[in-house]
Structure formats: structure tokens, C-alpha cells
Amino acid sequence: MTCFTCKGETEERLTTFTIDIEGRVYIIKGIPSRVCTQCGAVSYSDEVMGQVEKMVDGMKNGITEVSMATYAA
Ligand SMILES: [Zn+2]
């Protein structure tokens, strides 16, 4: 697979995803992703992205400003 941005080589790597929704921050660590060795752009498969969205939804009931989890398929 090549990078969408620069057409460089990508490699599989675990990354951390951070998203800010309505003033609350959700952090998910250890996400399987493709990282461009040239420009550093990160991309996720549809399957992984769907799972990340589910995990963020599941953390919305928390009361802390920052919620952290480790990716689990
Ligand atoms: Zn690139």
C-alpha cells in the first residue's frame, strides 16, 4: 500500500488516536495502522476505524475529561 498524500511507502505500526469531542478528549492506544515512512501520514482500515468509533462511543458515559483506552478488536 502506498501513501495517499505523497505516494511513499507505508508500514504497519501501532499508533495512538486522539479525538476531542465537545470538550472531552478520548485517547486510544495501540491501534493497528499504516504509517508513511516518507511524510508520516497515518491511515486506518475501515474495520479499525469502525472499532475505534465504537470504543469512543463506549467511553462517552465516563465522567472524566480525558478518557484513555487500549485498542481491542
Ligand atoms: Zn506520505
N, CA, C, O and the ligand as a Tripos MOL2 file, in Angstrom:
@<TRIPOS>MOLECULE
protein
  293   291    74     0     0
PROTEIN
NO_CHARGES

@<TRIPOS>ATOM
      1 N           0.8420   -1.2040    0.0000 N.3       1 MET1
      2 CA          0.0000    0.0000    0.0000 C.3       1 MET1
      3 C           0.8770    1.2540    0.0000 C.2       1 MET1
      4 O           1.8780    1.3140    0.7140 O.2       1 MET1
      5 N           0.5010    2.2500   -0.7980 N.am      2 THR2
      6 CA          1.2650    3.4930   -0.8230 C.3       2 THR2
      7 C           0.4650    4.6260   -0.1700 C.2       2 THR2
      8 O          -0.7560    4.5570   -0.0310 O.2       2 THR2
      9 N           1.1930    5.6580    0.2170 N.am      3 CYS3
     10 CA          0.6000    6.8030    0.9090 C.3       3 CYS3
     11 C          -0.3320    7.5870   -0.0220 C.2       3 CYS3
     12 O          -0.0120    7.8120   -1.1890 O.2       3 CYS3
     13 N          -1.4980    8.0040    0.5140 N.am      4 PHE4
     14 CA         -2.4520    8.7890   -0.2730 C.3       4 PHE4
     15 C          -1.9080   10.1820   -0.5780 C.2       4 PHE4
     16 O          -2.2260   10.7800   -1.6060 O.2       4 PHE4
     17 N          -1.0910   10.6770    0.3250 N.am      5 THR5
     18 CA         -0.6160   12.0580    0.2160 C.3       5 THR5
     19 C           0.5890   12.1860   -0.7000 C.2       5 THR5
     20 O           0.6000   13.0190   -1.6070 O.2       5 THR5
     21 N           1.6130   11.3560   -0.4640 N.am      6 CYS6
     22 CA          2.8640   11.5470   -1.2050 C.3       6 CYS6
     23 C           3.2660   10.3340   -2.0310 C.2       6 CYS6
     24 O           4.2990   10.3540   -2.7010 O.2       6 CYS6
     25 N           2.4480    9.2590   -1.9880 N.am      7 LYS7
     26 CA          2.7380    8.0160   -2.7150 C.3       7 LYS7
     27 C           3.9940    7.3070   -2.1980 C.2       7 LYS7
     28 O           4.5780    6.4690   -2.8860 O.2       7 LYS7
     29 N           4.3900    7.6550   -0.9900 N.am      8 GLY8
     30 CA          5.5460    6.9960   -0.3900 C.3       8 GLY8
     31 C           5.1730    5.6230    0.1510 C.2       8 GLY8
     32 O           4.0070    5.2300    0.1140 O.2       8 GLY8
     33 N           6.1480    4.9070    0.6450 N.am      9 GLU9
     34 CA          5.9340    3.5850    1.2200 C.3       9 GLU9
     35 C           5.2760    3.7010    2.5950 C.2       9 GLU9
     36 O           5.5900    4.6070    3.3670 O.2       9 GLU9
     37 N           4.3640    2.7780    2.8910 N.am     10 THR10
     38 CA          3.7910    2.7620    4.2380 C.3      10 THR10
     39 C           4.1790    1.4730    4.9360 C.2      10 THR10
     40 O           4.4550    0.4590    4.2950 O.2      10 THR10
     41 N           4.1970    1.5290    6.2600 N.am     11 GLU11
     42 CA          4.4820    0.3250    7.0260 C.3      11 GLU11
     43 C           3.4740    0.2060    8.1540 C.2      11 GLU11
     44 O           2.9110    1.2010    8.6110 O.2      11 GLU11
     45 N           3.2500   -1.0430    8.6020 N.am     12 GLU12
     46 CA          2.3070   -1.2800    9.6920 C.3      12 GLU12
     47 C           2.9410   -0.8750   11.0020 C.2      12 GLU12
     48 O           4.0820   -1.2290   11.2990 O.2      12 GLU12
     49 N           2.1780   -0.1250   11.7820 N.am     13 ARG13
     50 CA          2.6910    0.3330   13.0640 C.3      13 ARG13
     51 C           1.5270    0.5700   14.0140 C.2      13 ARG13
     52 O           0.4150    0.8630   13.5760 O.2      13 ARG13
     53 N           1.7760    0.4460   15.3010 N.am     14 LEU14
     54 CA          0.7380    0.7540   16.2770 C.3      14 LEU14
     55 C           0.8190    2.2410   16.5940 C.2      14 LEU14
     56 O           1.8900    2.7620   16.9060 O.2      14 LEU14
     57 N          -0.3290    2.9230   16.5120 N.am     15 THR15
     58 CA         -0.3290    4.3530   16.7890 C.3      15 THR15
     59 C          -1.3760    4.6830   17.8510 C.2      15 THR15
     60 O          -2.1920    3.8460   18.2370 O.2      15 THR15
     61 N          -1.3210    5.9110   18.3000 N.am     16 THR16
     62 CA         -2.2880    6.4020   19.2830 C.3      16 THR16
     63 C          -3.2240    7.3840   18.5990 C.2      16 THR16
     64 O          -2.7830    8.2890   17.8890 O.2      16 THR16
     65 N          -4.5200    7.1980   18.8190 N.am     17 PHE17
     66 CA         -5.5410    8.0370   18.2030 C.3      17 PHE17
     67 C          -6.1220    8.9560   19.2750 C.2      17 PHE17
     68 O          -6.5370    8.4940   20.3380 O.2      17 PHE17
     69 N          -6.1480   10.2360   18.9940 N.am     18 THR18
     70 CA         -6.7060   11.1930   19.9480 C.3      18 THR18
     71 C          -7.8000   11.9930   19.2700 C.2      18 THR18
     72 O          -7.6050   12.5140   18.1720 O.2      18 THR18
     73 N          -8.9480   12.0940   19.9170 N.am     19 ILE19
     74 CA        -10.0320   12.8830   19.3460 C.3      19 ILE19
     75 C         -10.6870   13.7230   20.4440 C.2      19 ILE19
     76 O         -10.8500   13.2770   21.5790 O.2      19 ILE19
     77 N         -11.0530   14.9390   20.0750 N.am     20 ASP20
     78 CA        -11.6550   15.8840   21.0010 C.3      20 ASP20
     79 C         -13.1140   16.0590   20.5900 C.2      20 ASP20
     80 O         -13.3980   16.5730   19.5090 O.2      20 ASP20
     81 N         -14.0380   15.6330   21.4470 N.am     21 ILE21
     82 CA        -15.4620   15.7800   21.1430 C.3      21 ILE21
     83 C         -16.1270   16.5640   22.2600 C.2      21 ILE21
     84 O         -16.1280   16.1400   23.4150 O.2      21 ILE21
     85 N         -16.6900   17.7020   21.9110 N.am     22 GLU22
     86 CA        -17.4040   18.5430   22.8700 C.3      22 GLU22
     87 C         -16.6080   18.7700   24.1500 C.2      22 GLU22
     88 O         -17.1330   18.6360   25.2550 O.2      22 GLU22
     89 N         -15.3480   19.1130   23.9840 N.am     23 GLY23
     90 CA        -14.5090   19.4640   25.1320 C.3      23 GLY23
     91 C         -13.9640   18.2970   25.9250 C.2      23 GLY23
     92 O         -13.2760   18.4840   26.9280 O.2      23 GLY23
     93 N         -14.2750   17.0800   25.4680 N.am     24 ARG24
     94 CA        -13.7060   15.9210   26.1490 C.3      24 ARG24
     95 C         -12.7460   15.2270   25.2000 C.2      24 ARG24
     96 O         -12.9540   15.1920   23.9870 O.2      24 ARG24
     97 N         -11.6890   14.6760   25.7820 N.am     25 VAL25
     98 CA        -10.6500   14.0760   24.9650 C.3      25 VAL25
     99 C         -10.6550   12.5550   25.1350 C.2      25 VAL25
    100 O         -10.6850   12.0380   26.2520 O.2      25 VAL25
    101 N         -10.6240   11.8620   24.0140 N.am     26 TYR26
    102 CA        -10.5860   10.4010   24.0220 C.3      26 TYR26
    103 C          -9.2730    9.9620   23.3870 C.2      26 TYR26
    104 O          -8.9120   10.3910   22.2910 O.2      26 TYR26
    105 N          -8.5760    9.0990   24.1060 N.am     27 ILE27
    106 CA         -7.2850    8.6150   23.6130 C.3      27 ILE27
    107 C          -7.3450    7.0930   23.5280 C.2      27 ILE27
    108 O          -7.6720    6.4160   24.5030 O.2      27 ILE27
    109 N          -7.0280    6.5740   22.3650 N.am     28 ILE28
    110 CA         -6.9750    5.1140   22.2100 C.3      28 ILE28
    111 C          -5.5830    4.7470   21.7240 C.2      28 ILE28
    112 O          -5.1040    5.2260   20.6960 O.2      28 ILE28
    113 N          -4.9570    3.8810   22.5000 N.am     29 LYS29
    114 CA         -3.5730    3.4990   22.2060 C.3      29 LYS29
    115 C          -3.5050    2.1550   21.5060 C.2      29 LYS29
    116 O          -4.4370    1.3540   21.5730 O.2      29 LYS29
    117 N          -2.3870    1.9220   20.8350 N.am     30 GLY30
    118 CA         -2.1230    0.6100   20.2330 C.3      30 GLY30
    119 C          -3.0110    0.2550   19.0630 C.2      30 GLY30
    120 O          -3.4050   -0.9010   18.9090 O.2      30 GLY30
    121 N          -3.3310    1.2390   18.2320 N.am     31 ILE31
    122 CA         -4.2000    0.9800   17.0860 C.3      31 ILE31
    123 C          -3.3810    0.5310   15.8810 C.2      31 ILE31
    124 O          -2.4430    1.2190   15.4770 O.2      31 ILE31
    125 N          -3.7350   -0.6410   15.2950 N.am     32 PRO32
    126 CA         -3.0200   -1.0910   14.1040 C.3      32 PRO32
    127 C          -3.2820   -0.1170   12.9550 C.2      32 PRO32
    128 O          -4.4350    0.1090   12.5880 O.2      32 PRO32
    129 N          -2.2450    0.4490   12.3960 N.am     33 SER33
    130 CA         -2.4280    1.4430   11.3360 C.3      33 SER33
    131 C          -1.2780    1.3790   10.3450 C.2      33 SER33
    132 O          -0.2960    0.6670   10.5540 O.2      33 SER33
    133 N          -1.4180    2.1410    9.2540 N.am     34 ARG34
    134 CA         -0.3610    2.2320    8.2590 C.3      34 ARG34
    135 C           0.2340    3.6240    8.3600 C.2      34 ARG34
    136 O          -0.4800    4.6260    8.3180 O.2      34 ARG34
    137 N           1.5450    3.6710    8.4920 N.am     35 VAL35
    138 CA          2.2140    4.9570    8.6210 C.3      35 VAL35
    139 C           3.1720    5.1330    7.4480 C.2      35 VAL35
    140 O           3.9400    4.2280    7.1220 O.2      35 VAL35
    141 N           3.1210    6.3070    6.8150 N.am     36 CYS36
    142 CA          4.0040    6.5870    5.6890 C.3      36 CYS36
    143 C           5.4200    6.8310    6.1970 C.2      36 CYS36
    144 O           5.6380    7.6250    7.1120 O.2      36 CYS36
    145 N           6.3740    6.1390    5.5920 N.am     37 THR37
    146 CA          7.7600    6.2940    6.0360 C.3      37 THR37
    147 C           8.3390    7.6120    5.5260 C.2      37 THR37
    148 O           9.3930    8.0500    5.9880 O.2      37 THR37
    149 N           7.6590    8.2390    4.5820 N.am     38 GLN38
    150 CA          8.1670    9.4600    3.9790 C.3      38 GLN38
    151 C           7.6060   10.7250    4.6430 C.2      38 GLN38
    152 O           8.3650   11.6000    5.0600 O.2      38 GLN38
    153 N           6.2440   10.8160    4.7410 N.am     39 CYS39
    154 CA          5.6480   12.0410    5.2820 C.3      39 CYS39
    155 C           4.9880   11.8460    6.6450 C.2      39 CYS39
    156 O           4.5700   12.8160    7.2770 O.2      39 CYS39
    157 N           4.8910   10.5930    7.1000 N.am     40 GLY40
    158 CA          4.3410   10.3480    8.4290 C.3      40 GLY40
    159 C           2.8260   10.3040    8.5070 C.2      40 GLY40
    160 O           2.2710   10.1930    9.6000 O.2      40 GLY40
    161 N           2.1400   10.3900    7.3630 N.am     41 ALA41
    162 CA          0.6810   10.3320    7.3560 C.3      41 ALA41
    163 C           0.2040    8.9770    7.8740 C.2      41 ALA41
    164 O           0.7630    7.9380    7.5230 O.2      41 ALA41
    165 N          -0.8230    8.9960    8.7030 N.am     42 VAL42
    166 CA         -1.3460    7.7820    9.3020 C.3      42 VAL42
    167 C          -2.6980    7.4550    8.6950 C.2      42 VAL42
    168 O          -3.5430    8.3400    8.5540 O.2      42 VAL42
    169 N          -2.9160    6.1920    8.3330 N.am     43 SER43
    170 CA         -4.2390    5.7980    7.8510 C.3      43 SER43
    171 C          -4.6740    4.5150    8.5400 C.2      43 SER43
    172 O          -3.8540    3.6820    8.9250 O.2      43 SER43
    173 N          -6.0020    4.3780    8.6860 N.am     44 TYR44
    174 CA         -6.5780    3.2130    9.3390 C.3      44 TYR44
    175 C          -7.4860    2.4940    8.3520 C.2      44 TYR44
    176 O          -8.0570    3.1130    7.4540 O.2      44 TYR44
    177 N          -7.6140    1.1870    8.5250 N.am     45 SER45
    178 CA         -8.5660    0.4530    7.6870 C.3      45 SER45
    179 C          -9.9770    0.7780    8.1690 C.2      45 SER45
    180 O         -10.1610    1.2170    9.3050 O.2      45 SER45
    181 N         -10.9840    0.5630    7.3010 N.am     46 ASP46
    182 CA        -12.3760    0.8260    7.6660 C.3      46 ASP46
    183 C         -12.7730    0.0280    8.9020 C.2      46 ASP46
    184 O         -13.4950    0.5140    9.7720 O.2      46 ASP46
    185 N         -12.2880   -1.1940    8.9560 N.am     47 GLU47
    186 CA        -12.6030   -2.0760   10.0740 C.3      47 GLU47
    187 C         -12.0800   -1.5050   11.3890 C.2      47 GLU47
    188 O         -12.7900   -1.4770   12.3940 O.2      47 GLU47
    189 N         -10.8290   -1.0520   11.3650 N.am     48 VAL48
    190 CA        -10.2100   -0.4790   12.5620 C.3      48 VAL48
    191 C         -10.9210    0.8170   12.9590 C.2      48 VAL48
    192 O         -11.1860    1.0570   14.1370 O.2      48 VAL48
    193 N         -11.2200    1.6390   11.9650 N.am     49 MET49
    194 CA        -11.8990    2.9170   12.2300 C.3      49 MET49
    195 C         -13.2680    2.6860   12.8770 C.2      49 MET49
    196 O         -13.6580    3.4080   13.7950 O.2      49 MET49
    197 N         -13.9890    1.6790   12.3930 N.am     50 GLY50
    198 CA        -15.3020    1.3510   12.9530 C.3      50 GLY50
    199 C         -15.1860    0.9450   14.4120 C.2      50 GLY50
    200 O         -16.0040    1.3300   15.2470 O.2      50 GLY50
    201 N         -14.1530    0.1580   14.7040 N.am     51 GLN51
    202 CA        -13.9270   -0.3050   16.0710 C.3      51 GLN51
    203 C         -13.5490    0.8690   16.9780 C.2      51 GLN51
    204 O         -13.9800    0.9340   18.1300 O.2      51 GLN51
    205 N         -12.7500    1.7870   16.4590 N.am     52 VAL52
    206 CA        -12.3460    2.9620   17.2300 C.3      52 VAL52
    207 C         -13.5840    3.8010   17.5730 C.2      52 VAL52
    208 O         -13.7280    4.2700   18.7020 O.2      52 VAL52
    209 N         -14.4780    3.9850   16.5840 N.am     53 GLU53
    210 CA        -15.7040    4.7560   16.8310 C.3      53 GLU53
    211 C         -16.5540    4.1030   17.9140 C.2      53 GLU53
    212 O         -17.1170    4.7810   18.7730 O.2      53 GLU53
    213 N         -16.6370    2.7700   17.8610 N.am     54 LYS54
    214 CA        -17.3970    2.0330   18.8750 C.3      54 LYS54
    215 C         -16.7980    2.2480   20.2600 C.2      54 LYS54
    216 O         -17.5160    2.4370   21.2420 O.2      54 LYS54
    217 N         -15.4570    2.2140   20.3190 N.am     55 MET55
    218 CA        -14.7850    2.3830   21.6090 C.3      55 MET55
    219 C         -15.0120    3.7840   22.1590 C.2      55 MET55
    220 O         -15.2380    3.9570   23.3570 O.2      55 MET55
    221 N         -14.9520    4.7950   21.2760 N.am     56 VAL56
    222 CA        -15.1890    6.1730   21.7170 C.3      56 VAL56
    223 C         -16.6220    6.2940   22.2390 C.2      56 VAL56
    224 O         -16.8520    6.9120   23.2780 O.2      56 VAL56
    225 N         -17.5790    5.7100   21.5250 N.am     57 ASP57
    226 CA        -18.9750    5.7250   21.9750 C.3      57 ASP57
    227 C         -19.1050    5.1120   23.3650 C.2      57 ASP57
    228 O         -19.8120    5.6260   24.2320 O.2      57 ASP57
    229 N         -18.4040    4.0020   23.5480 N.am     58 GLY58
    230 CA        -18.4730    3.3040   24.8260 C.3      58 GLY58
    231 C         -17.8790    4.0930   25.9770 C.2      58 GLY58
    232 O         -18.2230    3.8560   27.1350 O.2      58 GLY58
    233 N         -16.9910    5.0280   25.6710 N.am     59 MET59
    234 CA        -16.3340    5.8160   26.7190 C.3      59 MET59
    235 C         -17.0980    7.1060   27.0330 C.2      59 MET59
    236 O         -16.7460    7.8320   27.9630 O.2      59 MET59
    237 N         -18.1370    7.3810   26.2570 N.am     60 LYS60
    238 CA        -18.8550    8.6520   26.4320 C.3      60 LYS60
    239 C         -19.5990    8.7490   27.7550 C.2      60 LYS60
    240 O         -19.9690    9.8390   28.1900 O.2      60 LYS60
    241 N         -19.8150    7.5990   28.3960 N.am     61 ASN61
    242 CA        -20.5080    7.6100   29.6820 C.3      61 ASN61
    243 C         -19.5930    7.9690   30.8510 C.2      61 ASN61
    244 O         -20.0570    8.1900   31.9690 O.2      61 ASN61
    245 N         -18.3090    8.0240   30.5830 N.am     62 GLY62
    246 CA        -17.3600    8.3450   31.6420 C.3      62 GLY62
    247 C         -17.5320    9.7750   32.1210 C.2      62 GLY62
    248 O         -18.1550   10.5940   31.4450 O.2      62 GLY62
    249 N         -16.9780   10.0710   33.2870 N.am     63 ILE63
    250 CA        -17.1410   11.4180   33.8390 C.3      63 ILE63
    251 C         -15.8640   12.2410   33.7710 C.2      63 ILE63
    252 O         -15.8740   13.4360   34.0660 O.2      63 ILE63
    253 N         -14.7810   11.6130   33.3890 N.am     64 THR64
    254 CA        -13.5230   12.3430   33.3690 C.3      64 THR64
    255 C         -13.3830   13.1220   32.0630 C.2      64 THR64
    256 O         -13.9960   12.7700   31.0550 O.2      64 THR64
    257 N         -12.5870   14.1640   32.0860 N.am     65 GLU65
    258 CA        -12.3910   14.9890   30.8940 C.3      65 GLU65
    259 C         -11.5650   14.2650   29.8420 C.2      65 GLU65
    260 O         -11.7180   14.4880   28.6420 O.2      65 GLU65
    261 N         -10.6880   13.3940   30.3220 N.am     66 VAL66
    262 CA         -9.8480   12.6390   29.4030 C.3      66 VAL66
    263 C         -10.0960   11.1520   29.6300 C.2      66 VAL66
    264 O          -9.9540   10.6550   30.7480 O.2      66 VAL66
    265 N         -10.4660   10.4460   28.5640 N.am     67 SER67
    266 CA        -10.6790    9.0140   28.6590 C.3      67 SER67
    267 C          -9.6210    8.2990   27.8300 C.2      67 SER67
    268 O          -9.3590    8.6680   26.6850 O.2      67 SER67
    269 N          -9.0240    7.2820   28.4140 N.am     68 MET68
    270 CA         -7.9750    6.5700   27.7140 C.3      68 MET68
    271 C          -8.2770    5.0930   27.6710 C.2      68 MET68
    272 O          -8.7750    4.5280   28.6450 O.2      68 MET68
    273 N          -7.9800    4.4580   26.5440 N.am     69 ALA69
    274 CA         -8.2050    3.0170   26.4210 C.3      69 ALA69
    275 C          -7.1530    2.4480   25.4880 C.2      69 ALA69
    276 O          -6.5130    3.1770   24.7300 O.2      69 ALA69
    277 N          -6.9860    1.1350   25.5540 N.am     70 THR70
    278 CA         -6.0980    0.4510   24.6300 C.3      70 THR70
    279 C          -6.9580   -0.3020   23.6220 C.2      70 THR70
    280 O          -7.9120   -0.9860   23.9900 O.2      70 THR70
    281 N          -6.6110   -0.1670   22.3680 N.am     71 TYR71
    282 CA         -7.3790   -0.7810   21.2850 C.3      71 TYR71
    283 C          -7.5420   -2.2850   21.4860 C.2      71 TYR71
    284 O          -6.5800   -2.9970   21.7750 O.2      71 TYR71
    285 N          -8.7730   -2.7470   21.3280 N.am     72 ALA72
    286 CA         -9.0480   -4.1730   21.3680 C.3      72 ALA72
    287 C         -10.0440   -4.4860   20.2670 C.2      72 ALA72
    288 O         -11.1070   -3.8690   20.2010 O.2      72 ALA72
    289 N          -9.7190   -5.4250   19.4140 N.am     73 ALA73
    290 CA        -10.5940   -5.7570   18.2810 C.3      73 ALA73
    291 C         -11.8290   -6.5210   18.7430 C.2      73 ALA73
    292 O         -12.6740   -6.8800   17.9240 O.2      73 ALA73
    293 ZN          3.3620   10.0450    2.6230 Zn       74 ZN74
@<TRIPOS>BOND
     1     1     2 1
     2     2     3 1
     3     3     4 2
     4     3     5 am
     5     5     6 1
     6     6     7 1
     7     7     8 2
     8     7     9 am
     9     9    10 1
    10    10    11 1
    11    11    12 2
    12    11    13 am
    13    13    14 1
    14    14    15 1
    15    15    16 2
    16    15    17 am
    17    17    18 1
    18    18    19 1
    19    19    20 2
    20    19    21 am
    21    21    22 1
    22    22    23 1
    23    23    24 2
    24    23    25 am
    25    25    26 1
    26    26    27 1
    27    27    28 2
    28    27    29 am
    29    29    30 1
    30    30    31 1
    31    31    32 2
    32    31    33 am
    33    33    34 1
    34    34    35 1
    35    35    36 2
    36    35    37 am
    37    37    38 1
    38    38    39 1
    39    39    40 2
    40    39    41 am
    41    41    42 1
    42    42    43 1
    43    43    44 2
    44    43    45 am
    45    45    46 1
    46    46    47 1
    47    47    48 2
    48    47    49 am
    49    49    50 1
    50    50    51 1
    51    51    52 2
    52    51    53 am
    53    53    54 1
    54    54    55 1
    55    55    56 2
    56    55    57 am
    57    57    58 1
    58    58    59 1
    59    59    60 2
    60    59    61 am
    61    61    62 1
    62    62    63 1
    63    63    64 2
    64    63    65 am
    65    65    66 1
    66    66    67 1
    67    67    68 2
    68    67    69 am
    69    69    70 1
    70    70    71 1
    71    71    72 2
    72    71    73 am
    73    73    74 1
    74    74    75 1
    75    75    76 2
    76    75    77 am
    77    77    78 1
    78    78    79 1
    79    79    80 2
    80    79    81 am
    81    81    82 1
    82    82    83 1
    83    83    84 2
    84    83    85 am
    85    85    86 1
    86    86    87 1
    87    87    88 2
    88    87    89 am
    89    89    90 1
    90    90    91 1
    91    91    92 2
    92    91    93 am
    93    93    94 1
    94    94    95 1
    95    95    96 2
    96    95    97 am
    97    97    98 1
    98    98    99 1
    99    99   100 2
   100    99   101 am
   101   101   102 1
   102   102   103 1
   103   103   104 2
   104   103   105 am
   105   105   106 1
   106   106   107 1
   107   107   108 2
   108   107   109 am
   109   109   110 1
   110   110   111 1
   111   111   112 2
   112   111   113 am
   113   113   114 1
   114   114   115 1
   115   115   116 2
   116   115   117 am
   117   117   118 1
   118   118   119 1
   119   119   120 2
   120   119   121 am
   121   121   122 1
   122   122   123 1
   123   123   124 2
   124   123   125 am
   125   125   126 1
   126   126   127 1
   127   127   128 2
   128   127   129 am
   129   129   130 1
   130   130   131 1
   131   131   132 2
   132   131   133 am
   133   133   134 1
   134   134   135 1
   135   135   136 2
   136   135   137 am
   137   137   138 1
   138   138   139 1
   139   139   140 2
   140   139   141 am
   141   141   142 1
   142   142   143 1
   143   143   144 2
   144   143   145 am
   145   145   146 1
   146   146   147 1
   147   147   148 2
   148   147   149 am
   149   149   150 1
   150   150   151 1
   151   151   152 2
   152   151   153 am
   153   153   154 1
   154   154   155 1
   155   155   156 2
   156   155   157 am
   157   157   158 1
   158   158   159 1
   159   159   160 2
   160   159   161 am
   161   161   162 1
   162   162   163 1
   163   163   164 2
   164   163   165 am
   165   165   166 1
   166   166   167 1
   167   167   168 2
   168   167   169 am
   169   169   170 1
   170   170   171 1
   171   171   172 2
   172   171   173 am
   173   173   174 1
   174   174   175 1
   175   175   176 2
   176   175   177 am
   177   177   178 1
   178   178   179 1
   179   179   180 2
   180   179   181 am
   181   181   182 1
   182   182   183 1
   183   183   184 2
   184   183   185 am
   185   185   186 1
   186   186   187 1
   187   187   188 2
   188   187   189 am
   189   189   190 1
   190   190   191 1
   191   191   192 2
   192   191   193 am
   193   193   194 1
   194   194   195 1
   195   195   196 2
   196   195   197 am
   197   197   198 1
   198   198   199 1
   199   199   200 2
   200   199   201 am
   201   201   202 1
   202   202   203 1
   203   203   204 2
   204   203   205 am
   205   205   206 1
   206   206   207 1
   207   207   208 2
   208   207   209 am
   209   209   210 1
   210   210   211 1
   211   211   212 2
   212   211   213 am
   213   213   214 1
   214   214   215 1
   215   215   216 2
   216   215   217 am
   217   217   218 1
   218   218   219 1
   219   219   220 2
   220   219   221 am
   221   221   222 1
   222   222   223 1
   223   223   224 2
   224   223   225 am
   225   225   226 1
   226   226   227 1
   227   227   228 2
   228   227   229 am
   229   229   230 1
   230   230   231 1
   231   231   232 2
   232   231   233 am
   233   233   234 1
   234   234   235 1
   235   235   236 2
   236   235   237 am
   237   237   238 1
   238   238   239 1
   239   239   240 2
   240   239   241 am
   241   241   242 1
   242   242   243 1
   243   243   244 2
   244   243   245 am
   245   245   246 1
   246   246   247 1
   247   247   248 2
   248   247   249 am
   249   249   250 1
   250   250   251 1
   251   251   252 2
   252   251   253 am
   253   253   254 1
   254   254   255 1
   255   255   256 2
   256   255   257 am
   257   257   258 1
   258   258   259 1
   259   259   260 2
   260   259   261 am
   261   261   262 1
   262   262   263 1
   263   263   264 2
   264   263   265 am
   265   265   266 1
   266   266   267 1
   267   267   268 2
   268   267   269 am
   269   269   270 1
   270   270   271 1
   271   271   272 2
   272   271   273 am
   273   273   274 1
   274   274   275 1
   275   275   276 2
   276   275   277 am
   277   277   278 1
   278   278   279 1
   279   279   280 2
   280   279   281 am
   281   281   282 1
   282   282   283 1
   283   283   284 2
   284   283   285 am
   285   285   286 1
   286   286   287 1
   287   287   288 2
   288   287   289 am
   289   289   290 1
   290   290   291 1
   291   291   292 2
@<TRIPOS>SUBSTRUCTURE
     1 MET1         2 RESIDUE 1 A MET
     2 THR2         6 RESIDUE 1 A THR
     3 CYS3        10 RESIDUE 1 A CYS
     4 PHE4        14 RESIDUE 1 A PHE
     5 THR5        18 RESIDUE 1 A THR
     6 CYS6        22 RESIDUE 1 A CYS
     7 LYS7        26 RESIDUE 1 A LYS
     8 GLY8        30 RESIDUE 1 A GLY
     9 GLU9        34 RESIDUE 1 A GLU
    10 THR10       38 RESIDUE 1 A THR
    11 GLU11       42 RESIDUE 1 A GLU
    12 GLU12       46 RESIDUE 1 A GLU
    13 ARG13       50 RESIDUE 1 A ARG
    14 LEU14       54 RESIDUE 1 A LEU
    15 THR15       58 RESIDUE 1 A THR
    16 THR16       62 RESIDUE 1 A THR
    17 PHE17       66 RESIDUE 1 A PHE
    18 THR18       70 RESIDUE 1 A THR
    19 ILE19       74 RESIDUE 1 A ILE
    20 ASP20       78 RESIDUE 1 A ASP
    21 ILE21       82 RESIDUE 1 A ILE
    22 GLU22       86 RESIDUE 1 A GLU
    23 GLY23       90 RESIDUE 1 A GLY
    24 ARG24       94 RESIDUE 1 A ARG
    25 VAL25       98 RESIDUE 1 A VAL
    26 TYR26      102 RESIDUE 1 A TYR
    27 ILE27      106 RESIDUE 1 A ILE
    28 ILE28      110 RESIDUE 1 A ILE
    29 LYS29      114 RESIDUE 1 A LYS
    30 GLY30      118 RESIDUE 1 A GLY
    31 ILE31      122 RESIDUE 1 A ILE
    32 PRO32      126 RESIDUE 1 A PRO
    33 SER33      130 RESIDUE 1 A SER
    34 ARG34      134 RESIDUE 1 A ARG
    35 VAL35      138 RESIDUE 1 A VAL
    36 CYS36      142 RESIDUE 1 A CYS
    37 THR37      146 RESIDUE 1 A THR
    38 GLN38      150 RESIDUE 1 A GLN
    39 CYS39      154 RESIDUE 1 A CYS
    40 GLY40      158 RESIDUE 1 A GLY
    41 ALA41      162 RESIDUE 1 A ALA
    42 VAL42      166 RESIDUE 1 A VAL
    43 SER43      170 RESIDUE 1 A SER
    44 TYR44      174 RESIDUE 1 A TYR
    45 SER45      178 RESIDUE 1 A SER
    46 ASP46      182 RESIDUE 1 A ASP
    47 GLU47      186 RESIDUE 1 A GLU
    48 VAL48      190 RESIDUE 1 A VAL
    49 MET49      194 RESIDUE 1 A MET
    50 GLY50      198 RESIDUE 1 A GLY
    51 GLN51      202 RESIDUE 1 A GLN
    52 VAL52      206 RESIDUE 1 A VAL
    53 GLU53      210 RESIDUE 1 A GLU
    54 LYS54      214 RESIDUE 1 A LYS
    55 MET55      218 RESIDUE 1 A MET
    56 VAL56      222 RESIDUE 1 A VAL
    57 ASP57      226 RESIDUE 1 A ASP
    58 GLY58      230 RESIDUE 1 A GLY
    59 MET59      234 RESIDUE 1 A MET
    60 LYS60      238 RESIDUE 1 A LYS
    61 ASN61      242 RESIDUE 1 A ASN
    62 GLY62      246 RESIDUE 1 A GLY
    63 ILE63      250 RESIDUE 1 A ILE
    64 THR64      254 RESIDUE 1 A THR
    65 GLU65      258 RESIDUE 1 A GLU
    66 VAL66      262 RESIDUE 1 A VAL
    67 SER67      266 RESIDUE 1 A SER
    68 MET68      270 RESIDUE 1 A MET
    69 ALA69      274 RESIDUE 1 A ALA
    70 THR70      278 RESIDUE 1 A THR
    71 TYR71      282 RESIDUE 1 A TYR
    72 ALA72      286 RESIDUE 1 A ALA
    73 ALA73      290 RESIDUE 1 A ALA
    74 ZN74       293 GROUP 0 **** ****
